């Protein structure tokens, strides 16, 4: 291969890229896989001019909204199936679905997530990379079981059904939403290298003890995507929503500032070279490498304190958005997700 051909091949073997736009949706460009609006209205996912569009209601305040775009190099094909929408290049897939309001029991989640995993596999993208779950009334216990716990039970069943076909648990986020029932979207890849990471400071979520619910959450702490086998150090590390949890226990109840510091420290250890090396990854990161940072804060009154703690740890040039929303455990006040590359 000459240099030009190698350059083109390398450009094609890139990870999907995320950008956060605070000034409204950007114009559609080449390689656009999807737009995800985080605003004041929720609608089921749809195709708009052939591009999947997800609208999540995460804030009562429209001015606090932002738009997330996902792009990938190459020709994009999109489609619909069973209420889900998807777009993919030869290498990467974005897929979104939703459960209507009221459908938040374990059974409904198991059915919907199984259908999503079936679609992912039938489209030929068996390696899950990243998943987001937005759950209305996530801490609601009126049905007798907290919605998040029912959600985890259903999701675990869907993963159980697909484990034998090689579907691993990817990096994920599960947070509250104000509209819709449950909205989910995911990234998957056809053949790029995918490594799921755990954090030595935390018990693997899928091994949490029973006191947190009948079935544990199904996610890994981060997923490393390495698009090109001949460039092992080049890739993207997708960091799950990370909270002030040590072992399996939430720490510093009632103290958002200290929970934020623990979450940032958890991320530092997770992405640091000692941990990536333990997982066989030829790159290591520090918090100043983080981009597309999303900070979920339960109470608006904690925003200033959390912003200040994040400013100390992150690169001033990093794109950071703050979202006020409920988190999966009642006592958690802060959760942080990001991407490192
Ligand atoms: C935790 O570590 C905090 O259920 O998909 C973070 C990221 C959390 C993802 C999920 C939950 C999930 O347990 C909560």
py3Dmol code that shows the C-alpha trace and the ligand (Angstrom):
import py3Dmol

protein = """\
ATOM      1  CA  UNK A   1       0.000   0.000   0.000  1.00  0.00           C
ATOM      2  CA  UNK A   2       1.411   3.446  -0.856  1.00  0.00           C
ATOM      3  CA  UNK A   3       1.117   6.305   1.614  1.00  0.00           C
ATOM      4  CA  UNK A   4      -2.013   7.797   0.077  1.00  0.00           C
ATOM      5  CA  UNK A   5      -3.825   4.475   0.097  1.00  0.00           C
ATOM      6  CA  UNK A   6      -2.671   3.803   3.650  1.00  0.00           C
ATOM      7  CA  UNK A   7      -3.883   7.255   4.740  1.00  0.00           C
ATOM      8  CA  UNK A   8      -7.312   6.638   3.221  1.00  0.00           C
ATOM      9  CA  UNK A   9      -7.556   3.181   4.781  1.00  0.00           C
ATOM     10  CA  UNK A  10      -6.553   4.555   8.176  1.00  0.00           C
ATOM     11  CA  UNK A  11      -9.119   7.349   7.941  1.00  0.00           C
ATOM     12  CA  UNK A  12     -11.788   4.753   7.271  1.00  0.00           C
ATOM     13  CA  UNK A  13     -10.669   2.707  10.227  1.00  0.00           C
ATOM     14  CA  UNK A  14     -11.598   5.319  12.811  1.00  0.00           C
ATOM     15  CA  UNK A  15     -13.892   5.227  15.790  1.00  0.00           C
ATOM     16  CA  UNK A  16     -17.246   7.027  15.754  1.00  0.00           C
ATOM     17  CA  UNK A  17     -16.813  10.603  16.947  1.00  0.00           C
ATOM     18  CA  UNK A  18     -19.091  12.495  19.314  1.00  0.00           C
ATOM     19  CA  UNK A  19     -19.559  16.256  19.388  1.00  0.00           C
ATOM     20  CA  UNK A  20     -21.648  18.308  21.783  1.00  0.00           C
ATOM     21  CA  UNK A  21     -23.371  21.413  20.420  1.00  0.00           C
ATOM     22  CA  UNK A  22     -24.900  23.894  22.782  1.00  0.00           C
ATOM     23  CA  UNK A  23     -26.101  26.370  20.150  1.00  0.00           C
ATOM     24  CA  UNK A  24     -28.706  24.166  18.495  1.00  0.00           C
ATOM     25  CA  UNK A  25     -28.266  21.319  16.035  1.00  0.00           C
ATOM     26  CA  UNK A  26     -25.435  21.703  13.505  1.00  0.00           C
ATOM     27  CA  UNK A  27     -26.124  21.333   9.778  1.00  0.00           C
ATOM     28  CA  UNK A  28     -26.052  17.772   8.488  1.00  0.00           C
ATOM     29  CA  UNK A  29     -22.631  16.822   7.119  1.00  0.00           C
ATOM     30  CA  UNK A  30     -21.052  13.699   5.644  1.00  0.00           C
ATOM     31  CA  UNK A  31     -20.791  10.645   7.847  1.00  0.00           C
ATOM     32  CA  UNK A  32     -23.556  11.770  10.215  1.00  0.00           C
ATOM     33  CA  UNK A  33     -24.766   8.674  12.078  1.00  0.00           C
ATOM     34  CA  UNK A  34     -27.234  10.299  14.458  1.00  0.00           C
ATOM     35  CA  UNK A  35     -28.275  13.347  16.418  1.00  0.00           C
ATOM     36  CA  UNK A  36     -29.345  13.124  20.051  1.00  0.00           C
ATOM     37  CA  UNK A  37     -31.149  16.174  21.437  1.00  0.00           C
ATOM     38  CA  UNK A  38     -31.087  16.630  25.176  1.00  0.00           C
ATOM     39  CA  UNK A  39     -33.813  19.155  25.731  1.00  0.00           C
ATOM     40  CA  UNK A  40     -37.304  19.802  26.990  1.00  0.00           C
ATOM     41  CA  UNK A  41     -39.267  17.321  24.839  1.00  0.00           C
ATOM     42  CA  UNK A  42     -39.132  13.556  24.339  1.00  0.00           C
ATOM     43  CA  UNK A  43     -40.238  11.801  21.160  1.00  0.00           C
ATOM     44  CA  UNK A  44     -39.741   8.235  19.980  1.00  0.00           C
ATOM     45  CA  UNK A  45     -36.608   7.893  17.839  1.00  0.00           C
ATOM     46  CA  UNK A  46     -37.208   8.637  14.168  1.00  0.00           C
ATOM     47  CA  UNK A  47     -35.395   9.045  10.870  1.00  0.00           C
ATOM     48  CA  UNK A  48     -35.157  12.659   9.724  1.00  0.00           C
ATOM     49  CA  UNK A  49     -33.814  12.976   6.186  1.00  0.00           C
ATOM     50  CA  UNK A  50     -32.452   9.468   6.649  1.00  0.00           C
ATOM     51  CA  UNK A  51     -30.621  10.263   9.882  1.00  0.00           C
ATOM     52  CA  UNK A  52     -31.685   8.802  13.254  1.00  0.00           C
ATOM     53  CA  UNK A  53     -32.871  11.503  15.612  1.00  0.00           C
ATOM     54  CA  UNK A  54     -33.347  10.915  19.324  1.00  0.00           C
ATOM     55  CA  UNK A  55     -35.045  13.529  21.469  1.00  0.00           C
ATOM     56  CA  UNK A  56     -34.685  13.140  25.214  1.00  0.00           C
ATOM     57  CA  UNK A  57     -36.351  15.217  27.880  1.00  0.00           C
ATOM     58  CA  UNK A  58     -33.653  15.652  30.443  1.00  0.00           C
ATOM     59  CA  UNK A  59     -34.312  19.118  31.715  1.00  0.00           C
ATOM     60  CA  UNK A  60     -37.337  21.283  32.354  1.00  0.00           C
ATOM     61  CA  UNK A  61     -35.280  24.191  31.055  1.00  0.00           C
ATOM     62  CA  UNK A  62     -35.010  24.339  27.259  1.00  0.00           C
ATOM     63  CA  UNK A  63     -32.122  26.806  27.535  1.00  0.00           C
ATOM     64  CA  UNK A  64     -30.036  24.123  29.257  1.00  0.00           C
ATOM     65  CA  UNK A  65     -30.375  21.773  26.285  1.00  0.00           C
ATOM     66  CA  UNK A  66     -27.685  20.569  23.911  1.00  0.00           C
ATOM     67  CA  UNK A  67     -27.354  18.386  20.840  1.00  0.00           C
ATOM     68  CA  UNK A  68     -24.974  15.474  20.515  1.00  0.00           C
ATOM     69  CA  UNK A  69     -23.899  14.323  17.051  1.00  0.00           C
ATOM     70  CA  UNK A  70     -22.249  11.045  16.144  1.00  0.00           C
ATOM     71  CA  UNK A  71     -20.233  10.741  12.952  1.00  0.00           C
ATOM     72  CA  UNK A  72     -18.215   7.944  11.399  1.00  0.00           C
ATOM     73  CA  UNK A  73     -16.127   7.861   8.225  1.00  0.00           C
ATOM     74  CA  UNK A  74     -17.638   6.166   5.174  1.00  0.00           C
ATOM     75  CA  UNK A  75     -20.998   5.807   3.510  1.00  0.00           C
ATOM     76  CA  UNK A  76     -23.947   5.765   5.897  1.00  0.00           C
ATOM     77  CA  UNK A  77     -26.970   3.475   5.493  1.00  0.00           C
ATOM     78  CA  UNK A  78     -29.984   3.905   7.742  1.00  0.00           C
ATOM     79  CA  UNK A  79     -33.248   2.156   8.427  1.00  0.00           C
ATOM     80  CA  UNK A  80     -36.092   1.323  10.783  1.00  0.00           C
ATOM     81  CA  UNK A  81     -37.192  -1.907  12.372  1.00  0.00           C
ATOM     82  CA  UNK A  82     -39.776  -2.656  15.054  1.00  0.00           C
ATOM     83  CA  UNK A  83     -39.957   0.936  16.289  1.00  0.00           C
ATOM     84  CA  UNK A  84     -36.164   1.241  16.358  1.00  0.00           C
ATOM     85  CA  UNK A  85     -34.022   3.347  14.046  1.00  0.00           C
ATOM     86  CA  UNK A  86     -30.428   2.768  13.065  1.00  0.00           C
ATOM     87  CA  UNK A  87     -27.613   4.050  10.870  1.00  0.00           C
ATOM     88  CA  UNK A  88     -24.334   2.396  10.062  1.00  0.00           C
ATOM     89  CA  UNK A  89     -21.203   2.568   7.991  1.00  0.00           C
ATOM     90  CA  UNK A  90     -19.411  -0.629   6.972  1.00  0.00           C
ATOM     91  CA  UNK A  91     -17.828  -0.636  10.411  1.00  0.00           C
ATOM     92  CA  UNK A  92     -19.975   1.146  13.017  1.00  0.00           C
ATOM     93  CA  UNK A  93     -23.631   1.093  14.025  1.00  0.00           C
ATOM     94  CA  UNK A  94     -25.810   3.559  15.927  1.00  0.00           C
ATOM     95  CA  UNK A  95     -29.200   2.206  17.046  1.00  0.00           C
ATOM     96  CA  UNK A  96     -31.968   3.779  19.116  1.00  0.00           C
ATOM     97  CA  UNK A  97     -35.212   2.510  20.560  1.00  0.00           C
ATOM     98  CA  UNK A  98     -37.705   3.280  23.259  1.00  0.00           C
ATOM     99  CA  UNK A  99     -40.302   1.787  25.552  1.00  0.00           C
ATOM    100  CA  UNK A 100     -43.494   3.768  25.942  1.00  0.00           C
ATOM    101  CA  UNK A 101     -44.340   5.356  29.246  1.00  0.00           C
ATOM    102  CA  UNK A 102     -45.803   2.734  31.536  1.00  0.00           C
ATOM    103  CA  UNK A 103     -43.681  -0.053  30.014  1.00  0.00           C
ATOM    104  CA  UNK A 104     -41.030  -0.004  32.662  1.00  0.00           C
ATOM    105  CA  UNK A 105     -41.461  -3.461  34.147  1.00  0.00           C
ATOM    106  CA  UNK A 106     -38.729  -6.072  33.840  1.00  0.00           C
ATOM    107  CA  UNK A 107     -40.666  -8.091  31.261  1.00  0.00           C
ATOM    108  CA  UNK A 108     -41.146  -5.156  28.879  1.00  0.00           C
ATOM    109  CA  UNK A 109     -37.473  -4.184  29.192  1.00  0.00           C
ATOM    110  CA  UNK A 110     -36.344  -7.769  28.517  1.00  0.00           C
ATOM    111  CA  UNK A 111     -38.491  -7.908  25.376  1.00  0.00           C
ATOM    112  CA  UNK A 112     -37.393  -4.502  24.035  1.00  0.00           C
ATOM    113  CA  UNK A 113     -33.683  -4.982  24.763  1.00  0.00           C
ATOM    114  CA  UNK A 114     -33.744  -8.503  23.318  1.00  0.00           C
ATOM    115  CA  UNK A 115     -35.279  -7.084  20.141  1.00  0.00           C
ATOM    116  CA  UNK A 116     -32.537  -4.442  20.016  1.00  0.00           C
ATOM    117  CA  UNK A 117     -29.802  -7.053  20.463  1.00  0.00           C
ATOM    118  CA  UNK A 118     -31.395  -9.254  17.783  1.00  0.00           C
ATOM    119  CA  UNK A 119     -31.337  -6.303  15.395  1.00  0.00           C
ATOM    120  CA  UNK A 120     -27.723  -5.455  16.273  1.00  0.00           C
ATOM    121  CA  UNK A 121     -26.703  -9.061  15.535  1.00  0.00           C
ATOM    122  CA  UNK A 122     -28.774  -9.401  12.366  1.00  0.00           C
ATOM    123  CA  UNK A 123     -27.281  -6.176  10.977  1.00  0.00           C
ATOM    124  CA  UNK A 124     -23.847  -7.720  11.576  1.00  0.00           C
ATOM    125  CA  UNK A 125     -22.446  -5.565  14.408  1.00  0.00           C
ATOM    126  CA  UNK A 126     -21.907  -8.097  17.206  1.00  0.00           C
ATOM    127  CA  UNK A 127     -19.569  -5.977  19.328  1.00  0.00           C
ATOM    128  CA  UNK A 128     -21.392  -3.559  21.627  1.00  0.00           C
ATOM    129  CA  UNK A 129     -19.297  -0.512  22.447  1.00  0.00           C
ATOM    130  CA  UNK A 130     -21.470   1.946  24.371  1.00  0.00           C
ATOM    131  CA  UNK A 131     -25.042   2.158  25.573  1.00  0.00           C
ATOM    132  CA  UNK A 132     -27.192   4.918  27.087  1.00  0.00           C
ATOM    133  CA  UNK A 133     -30.379   4.278  29.034  1.00  0.00           C
ATOM    134  CA  UNK A 134     -32.686   7.152  29.999  1.00  0.00           C
ATOM    135  CA  UNK A 135     -35.335   6.061  32.417  1.00  0.00           C
ATOM    136  CA  UNK A 136     -38.320   8.167  33.371  1.00  0.00           C
ATOM    137  CA  UNK A 137     -39.058   8.014  37.096  1.00  0.00           C
ATOM    138  CA  UNK A 138     -35.895   5.982  37.661  1.00  0.00           C
ATOM    139  CA  UNK A 139     -36.258   6.062  41.476  1.00  0.00           C
ATOM    140  CA  UNK A 140     -40.039   5.564  41.500  1.00  0.00           C
ATOM    141  CA  UNK A 141     -41.050   2.768  43.898  1.00  0.00           C
ATOM    142  CA  UNK A 142     -44.831   2.983  43.527  1.00  0.00           C
ATOM    143  CA  UNK A 143     -45.085  -0.362  41.730  1.00  0.00           C
ATOM    144  CA  UNK A 144     -43.398  -2.037  44.726  1.00  0.00           C
ATOM    145  CA  UNK A 145     -40.001  -2.341  42.995  1.00  0.00           C
ATOM    146  CA  UNK A 146     -37.874   0.681  42.161  1.00  0.00           C
ATOM    147  CA  UNK A 147     -38.026   1.338  38.416  1.00  0.00           C
ATOM    148  CA  UNK A 148     -34.213   1.131  38.084  1.00  0.00           C
ATOM    149  CA  UNK A 149     -34.187  -2.307  39.740  1.00  0.00           C
ATOM    150  CA  UNK A 150     -36.940  -3.586  37.445  1.00  0.00           C
ATOM    151  CA  UNK A 151     -35.024  -2.111  34.508  1.00  0.00           C
ATOM    152  CA  UNK A 152     -31.826  -3.923  35.590  1.00  0.00           C
ATOM    153  CA  UNK A 153     -33.697  -7.238  35.908  1.00  0.00           C
ATOM    154  CA  UNK A 154     -35.110  -6.950  32.391  1.00  0.00           C
ATOM    155  CA  UNK A 155     -31.820  -5.804  30.876  1.00  0.00           C
ATOM    156  CA  UNK A 156     -29.935  -8.672  32.578  1.00  0.00           C
ATOM    157  CA  UNK A 157     -32.384 -11.135  31.056  1.00  0.00           C
ATOM    158  CA  UNK A 158     -31.813  -9.691  27.578  1.00  0.00           C
ATOM    159  CA  UNK A 159     -28.029  -9.974  28.018  1.00  0.00           C
ATOM    160  CA  UNK A 160     -28.458 -13.549  29.359  1.00  0.00           C
ATOM    161  CA  UNK A 161     -30.282 -14.509  26.164  1.00  0.00           C
ATOM    162  CA  UNK A 162     -27.528 -13.140  23.933  1.00  0.00           C
ATOM    163  CA  UNK A 163     -24.384 -13.978  25.876  1.00  0.00           C
ATOM    164  CA  UNK A 164     -23.948 -17.302  24.064  1.00  0.00           C
ATOM    165  CA  UNK A 165     -23.863 -15.377  20.770  1.00  0.00           C
ATOM    166  CA  UNK A 166     -20.946 -13.333  22.035  1.00  0.00           C
ATOM    167  CA  UNK A 167     -22.691 -10.138  23.092  1.00  0.00           C
ATOM    168  CA  UNK A 168     -20.637  -8.568  25.881  1.00  0.00           C
ATOM    169  CA  UNK A 169     -21.681  -5.876  28.341  1.00  0.00           C
ATOM    170  CA  UNK A 170     -20.439  -2.492  27.107  1.00  0.00           C
ATOM    171  CA  UNK A 171     -19.757   0.797  28.831  1.00  0.00           C
ATOM    172  CA  UNK A 172     -23.085   2.396  29.704  1.00  0.00           C
ATOM    173  CA  UNK A 173     -24.996   5.180  31.358  1.00  0.00           C
ATOM    174  CA  UNK A 174     -28.361   4.831  33.095  1.00  0.00           C
ATOM    175  CA  UNK A 175     -29.879   8.043  34.408  1.00  0.00           C
ATOM    176  CA  UNK A 176     -33.288   9.594  34.901  1.00  0.00           C
ATOM    177  CA  UNK A 177     -35.309  11.413  32.280  1.00  0.00           C
ATOM    178  CA  UNK A 178     -38.351  13.632  32.519  1.00  0.00           C
ATOM    179  CA  UNK A 179     -40.196  12.417  29.445  1.00  0.00           C
ATOM    180  CA  UNK A 180     -40.848   9.219  27.546  1.00  0.00           C
ATOM    181  CA  UNK A 181     -40.745   5.806  29.207  1.00  0.00           C
ATOM    182  CA  UNK A 182     -37.291   4.355  28.666  1.00  0.00           C
ATOM    183  CA  UNK A 183     -35.125   5.608  25.820  1.00  0.00           C
ATOM    184  CA  UNK A 184     -32.006   3.774  24.806  1.00  0.00           C
ATOM    185  CA  UNK A 185     -29.342   4.184  22.166  1.00  0.00           C
ATOM    186  CA  UNK A 186     -26.132   2.326  21.493  1.00  0.00           C
ATOM    187  CA  UNK A 187     -22.976   2.098  19.445  1.00  0.00           C
ATOM    188  CA  UNK A 188     -21.708  -1.216  18.116  1.00  0.00           C
ATOM    189  CA  UNK A 189     -18.988  -2.265  15.716  1.00  0.00           C
ATOM    190  CA  UNK A 190     -18.547  -5.005  13.146  1.00  0.00           C
ATOM    191  CA  UNK A 191     -14.896  -5.986  13.469  1.00  0.00           C
ATOM    192  CA  UNK A 192     -12.925  -3.300  15.340  1.00  0.00           C
ATOM    193  CA  UNK A 193     -11.141  -4.469  18.477  1.00  0.00           C
ATOM    194  CA  UNK A 194     -13.330  -4.054  21.551  1.00  0.00           C
ATOM    195  CA  UNK A 195     -12.090  -4.442  25.147  1.00  0.00           C
ATOM    196  CA  UNK A 196     -14.331  -3.955  28.180  1.00  0.00           C
ATOM    197  CA  UNK A 197     -12.612  -2.598  31.290  1.00  0.00           C
ATOM    198  CA  UNK A 198     -13.271  -2.861  35.008  1.00  0.00           C
ATOM    199  CA  UNK A 199     -12.069  -0.561  37.790  1.00  0.00           C
ATOM    200  CA  UNK A 200      -9.918  -1.909  40.662  1.00  0.00           C
ATOM    201  CA  UNK A 201     -11.617   0.594  43.007  1.00  0.00           C
ATOM    202  CA  UNK A 202     -15.074  -0.767  42.232  1.00  0.00           C
ATOM    203  CA  UNK A 203     -16.810  -4.132  42.274  1.00  0.00           C
ATOM    204  CA  UNK A 204     -17.889  -5.020  38.730  1.00  0.00           C
ATOM    205  CA  UNK A 205     -21.460  -3.746  38.410  1.00  0.00           C
ATOM    206  CA  UNK A 206     -22.604  -7.151  37.147  1.00  0.00           C
ATOM    207  CA  UNK A 207     -21.332  -8.607  40.460  1.00  0.00           C
ATOM    208  CA  UNK A 208     -23.077  -6.150  42.804  1.00  0.00           C
ATOM    209  CA  UNK A 209     -24.627  -7.976  45.775  1.00  0.00           C
ATOM    210  CA  UNK A 210     -28.354  -8.676  45.862  1.00  0.00           C
ATOM    211  CA  UNK A 211     -29.193  -5.816  48.201  1.00  0.00           C
ATOM    212  CA  UNK A 212     -29.094  -3.466  45.183  1.00  0.00           C
ATOM    213  CA  UNK A 213     -31.776  -5.420  43.359  1.00  0.00           C
ATOM    214  CA  UNK A 214     -32.758  -8.883  42.130  1.00  0.00           C
ATOM    215  CA  UNK A 215     -30.402  -8.698  39.138  1.00  0.00           C
ATOM    216  CA  UNK A 216     -27.255  -6.535  38.962  1.00  0.00           C
ATOM    217  CA  UNK A 217     -26.704  -3.804  36.364  1.00  0.00           C
ATOM    218  CA  UNK A 218     -25.302  -5.043  33.013  1.00  0.00           C
ATOM    219  CA  UNK A 219     -22.393  -2.815  32.033  1.00  0.00           C
ATOM    220  CA  UNK A 220     -18.624  -2.543  32.162  1.00  0.00           C
ATOM    221  CA  UNK A 221     -16.795   0.505  33.509  1.00  0.00           C
ATOM    222  CA  UNK A 222     -15.349   1.488  30.122  1.00  0.00           C
ATOM    223  CA  UNK A 223     -14.950   0.124  26.613  1.00  0.00           C
ATOM    224  CA  UNK A 224     -11.840   0.546  24.463  1.00  0.00           C
ATOM    225  CA  UNK A 225     -12.456   0.611  20.732  1.00  0.00           C
ATOM    226  CA  UNK A 226      -9.396  -0.005  18.586  1.00  0.00           C
ATOM    227  CA  UNK A 227     -10.355   0.485  14.945  1.00  0.00           C
ATOM    228  CA  UNK A 228      -7.139  -0.688  13.350  1.00  0.00           C
ATOM    229  CA  UNK A 229      -5.327  -3.910  14.355  1.00  0.00           C
ATOM    230  CA  UNK A 230      -1.972  -2.575  13.180  1.00  0.00           C
ATOM    231  CA  UNK A 231      -2.197   0.554  15.365  1.00  0.00           C
ATOM    232  CA  UNK A 232      -2.808  -0.833  18.869  1.00  0.00           C
ATOM    233  CA  UNK A 233      -2.245   2.493  20.656  1.00  0.00           C
ATOM    234  CA  UNK A 234      -4.825   4.365  18.614  1.00  0.00           C
ATOM    235  CA  UNK A 235      -8.437   4.136  19.664  1.00  0.00           C
ATOM    236  CA  UNK A 236     -11.163   5.586  21.803  1.00  0.00           C
ATOM    237  CA  UNK A 237     -11.953   4.807  25.415  1.00  0.00           C
ATOM    238  CA  UNK A 238     -15.648   5.271  26.219  1.00  0.00           C
ATOM    239  CA  UNK A 239     -16.039   5.810  29.967  1.00  0.00           C
ATOM    240  CA  UNK A 240     -19.313   4.720  31.583  1.00  0.00           C
ATOM    241  CA  UNK A 241     -21.302   6.940  33.869  1.00  0.00           C
ATOM    242  CA  UNK A 242     -19.099   6.939  36.969  1.00  0.00           C
ATOM    243  CA  UNK A 243     -20.314   7.834  40.439  1.00  0.00           C
ATOM    244  CA  UNK A 244     -19.044   8.128  43.992  1.00  0.00           C
ATOM    245  CA  UNK A 245     -19.050   4.384  44.525  1.00  0.00           C
ATOM    246  CA  UNK A 246     -16.177   2.484  46.153  1.00  0.00           C
ATOM    247  CA  UNK A 247     -16.393  -1.298  46.156  1.00  0.00           C
ATOM    248  CA  UNK A 248     -20.124  -1.505  45.691  1.00  0.00           C
ATOM    249  CA  UNK A 249     -21.055   1.191  48.203  1.00  0.00           C
ATOM    250  CA  UNK A 250     -22.078   4.779  47.610  1.00  0.00           C
ATOM    251  CA  UNK A 251     -19.867   7.104  49.638  1.00  0.00           C
ATOM    252  CA  UNK A 252     -20.378  10.576  51.158  1.00  0.00           C
ATOM    253  CA  UNK A 253     -24.183  10.600  51.292  1.00  0.00           C
ATOM    254  CA  UNK A 254     -25.535  14.138  50.998  1.00  0.00           C
ATOM    255  CA  UNK A 255     -22.189  15.606  49.873  1.00  0.00           C
ATOM    256  CA  UNK A 256     -22.151  16.247  46.119  1.00  0.00           C
ATOM    257  CA  UNK A 257     -18.718  17.847  46.209  1.00  0.00           C
ATOM    258  CA  UNK A 258     -17.011  14.851  47.780  1.00  0.00           C
ATOM    259  CA  UNK A 259     -18.983  12.391  45.644  1.00  0.00           C
ATOM    260  CA  UNK A 260     -17.753  14.316  42.601  1.00  0.00           C
ATOM    261  CA  UNK A 261     -14.138  14.006  43.772  1.00  0.00           C
ATOM    262  CA  UNK A 262     -14.528  10.244  44.258  1.00  0.00           C
ATOM    263  CA  UNK A 263     -16.094   9.906  40.790  1.00  0.00           C
ATOM    264  CA  UNK A 264     -13.213  11.866  39.220  1.00  0.00           C
ATOM    265  CA  UNK A 265     -10.665   9.745  41.096  1.00  0.00           C
ATOM    266  CA  UNK A 266     -12.475   6.574  39.991  1.00  0.00           C
ATOM    267  CA  UNK A 267     -12.192   7.742  36.385  1.00  0.00           C
ATOM    268  CA  UNK A 268      -8.502   8.644  36.816  1.00  0.00           C
ATOM    269  CA  UNK A 269      -7.707   5.115  38.017  1.00  0.00           C
ATOM    270  CA  UNK A 270      -9.953   3.493  35.399  1.00  0.00           C
ATOM    271  CA  UNK A 271      -8.288   5.275  32.453  1.00  0.00           C
ATOM    272  CA  UNK A 272      -4.762   5.372  33.896  1.00  0.00           C
ATOM    273  CA  UNK A 273      -1.959   3.355  32.361  1.00  0.00           C
ATOM    274  CA  UNK A 274      -1.774   0.774  35.164  1.00  0.00           C
ATOM    275  CA  UNK A 275      -5.399  -0.202  34.583  1.00  0.00           C
ATOM    276  CA  UNK A 276      -5.380  -0.029  30.783  1.00  0.00           C
ATOM    277  CA  UNK A 277      -2.162  -2.124  30.744  1.00  0.00           C
ATOM    278  CA  UNK A 278      -3.868  -4.688  32.982  1.00  0.00           C
ATOM    279  CA  UNK A 279      -6.513  -4.968  30.247  1.00  0.00           C
ATOM    280  CA  UNK A 280      -3.898  -5.305  27.481  1.00  0.00           C
ATOM    281  CA  UNK A 281      -4.471  -1.824  26.051  1.00  0.00           C
ATOM    282  CA  UNK A 282      -1.468  -0.012  24.572  1.00  0.00           C
ATOM    283  CA  UNK A 283      -2.559   3.489  25.642  1.00  0.00           C
ATOM    284  CA  UNK A 284      -3.181   5.196  28.957  1.00  0.00           C
ATOM    285  CA  UNK A 285      -4.949   8.409  29.860  1.00  0.00           C
ATOM    286  CA  UNK A 286      -5.368  11.066  32.524  1.00  0.00           C
ATOM    287  CA  UNK A 287      -8.450  13.187  33.317  1.00  0.00           C
ATOM    288  CA  UNK A 288      -7.043  16.052  31.218  1.00  0.00           C
ATOM    289  CA  UNK A 289      -7.459  13.764  28.157  1.00  0.00           C
ATOM    290  CA  UNK A 290     -11.231  13.531  28.694  1.00  0.00           C
ATOM    291  CA  UNK A 291     -13.545  15.002  26.050  1.00  0.00           C
ATOM    292  CA  UNK A 292     -17.318  15.019  25.477  1.00  0.00           C
ATOM    293  CA  UNK A 293     -17.724  15.062  29.234  1.00  0.00           C
ATOM    294  CA  UNK A 294     -21.230  14.766  30.620  1.00  0.00           C
ATOM    295  CA  UNK A 295     -21.818  15.523  34.280  1.00  0.00           C
ATOM    296  CA  UNK A 296     -25.180  14.440  35.683  1.00  0.00           C
ATOM    297  CA  UNK A 297     -26.158  16.255  38.887  1.00  0.00           C
ATOM    298  CA  UNK A 298     -29.244  15.348  40.906  1.00  0.00           C
ATOM    299  CA  UNK A 299     -29.875  18.792  42.442  1.00  0.00           C
ATOM    300  CA  UNK A 300     -29.454  22.102  40.612  1.00  0.00           C
ATOM    301  CA  UNK A 301     -28.241  23.608  43.893  1.00  0.00           C
ATOM    302  CA  UNK A 302     -25.056  21.486  43.645  1.00  0.00           C
ATOM    303  CA  UNK A 303     -24.164  22.651  40.129  1.00  0.00           C
ATOM    304  CA  UNK A 304     -21.715  25.372  41.145  1.00  0.00           C
ATOM    305  CA  UNK A 305     -19.791  23.154  43.552  1.00  0.00           C
ATOM    306  CA  UNK A 306     -19.635  20.281  41.054  1.00  0.00           C
ATOM    307  CA  UNK A 307     -18.587  22.601  38.233  1.00  0.00           C
ATOM    308  CA  UNK A 308     -15.744  23.906  40.389  1.00  0.00           C
ATOM    309  CA  UNK A 309     -14.490  20.392  41.259  1.00  0.00           C
ATOM    310  CA  UNK A 310     -14.616  19.329  37.603  1.00  0.00           C
ATOM    311  CA  UNK A 311     -12.762  22.460  36.510  1.00  0.00           C
ATOM    312  CA  UNK A 312      -9.856  21.465  38.751  1.00  0.00           C
ATOM    313  CA  UNK A 313      -9.550  17.994  37.190  1.00  0.00           C
ATOM    314  CA  UNK A 314     -10.436  18.495  33.521  1.00  0.00           C
ATOM    315  CA  UNK A 315      -8.701  20.269  30.648  1.00  0.00           C
ATOM    316  CA  UNK A 316     -10.081  23.810  30.252  1.00  0.00           C
ATOM    317  CA  UNK A 317     -10.467  23.035  26.518  1.00  0.00           C
ATOM    318  CA  UNK A 318     -12.654  19.967  27.160  1.00  0.00           C
ATOM    319  CA  UNK A 319     -16.291  20.128  26.097  1.00  0.00           C
ATOM    320  CA  UNK A 320     -18.335  19.624  29.255  1.00  0.00           C
ATOM    321  CA  UNK A 321     -22.100  19.687  29.714  1.00  0.00           C
ATOM    322  CA  UNK A 322     -24.019  19.542  32.977  1.00  0.00           C
ATOM    323  CA  UNK A 323     -27.388  17.822  33.138  1.00  0.00           C
ATOM    324  CA  UNK A 324     -29.700  18.023  36.144  1.00  0.00           C
ATOM    325  CA  UNK A 325     -31.430  14.673  36.467  1.00  0.00           C
ATOM    326  CA  UNK A 326     -32.110  11.761  38.789  1.00  0.00           C
ATOM    327  CA  UNK A 327     -29.498   9.030  39.148  1.00  0.00           C
ATOM    328  CA  UNK A 328     -29.938   5.310  39.599  1.00  0.00           C
ATOM    329  CA  UNK A 329     -29.374   5.117  43.355  1.00  0.00           C
ATOM    330  CA  UNK A 330     -31.272   7.583  45.531  1.00  0.00           C
ATOM    331  CA  UNK A 331     -28.183   8.665  47.461  1.00  0.00           C
ATOM    332  CA  UNK A 332     -26.065   9.358  44.372  1.00  0.00           C
ATOM    333  CA  UNK A 333     -25.790  13.067  43.588  1.00  0.00           C
ATOM    334  CA  UNK A 334     -23.204  13.130  40.770  1.00  0.00           C
ATOM    335  CA  UNK A 335     -22.309  10.877  37.843  1.00  0.00           C
ATOM    336  CA  UNK A 336     -19.711  11.613  35.143  1.00  0.00           C
ATOM    337  CA  UNK A 337     -19.189  10.040  31.709  1.00  0.00           C
ATOM    338  CA  UNK A 338     -16.660  10.920  29.031  1.00  0.00           C
ATOM    339  CA  UNK A 339     -14.493   9.784  26.157  1.00  0.00           C
ATOM    340  CA  UNK A 340     -10.679   9.594  26.100  1.00  0.00           C
ATOM    341  CA  UNK A 341      -8.515   9.197  23.009  1.00  0.00           C
TER     342      UNK A 341
END
"""
ligand_1 = """\
14
LIG
C -22.863 2.625 39.323
O -21.645 2.622 39.180
C -23.542 3.929 39.111
O -27.081 0.696 35.025
O -26.203 1.122 33.066
C -23.520 4.004 36.077
C -23.411 3.651 34.727
C -24.544 3.471 36.827
C -24.317 2.771 34.139
C -26.269 1.286 34.293
C -25.444 2.595 36.242
C -25.333 2.242 34.903
O -23.492 1.626 39.671
C -24.722 3.848 38.255
"""
view = py3Dmol.view(width=600, height=400)
view.addModel(protein, "pdb")
view.setStyle({"model": 0}, {"cartoon": {"style": "trace"}})
view.addModel(ligand_1, "xyz")
view.setStyle({"model": 1}, {"stick": {}})
view.zoomTo()
view.show()
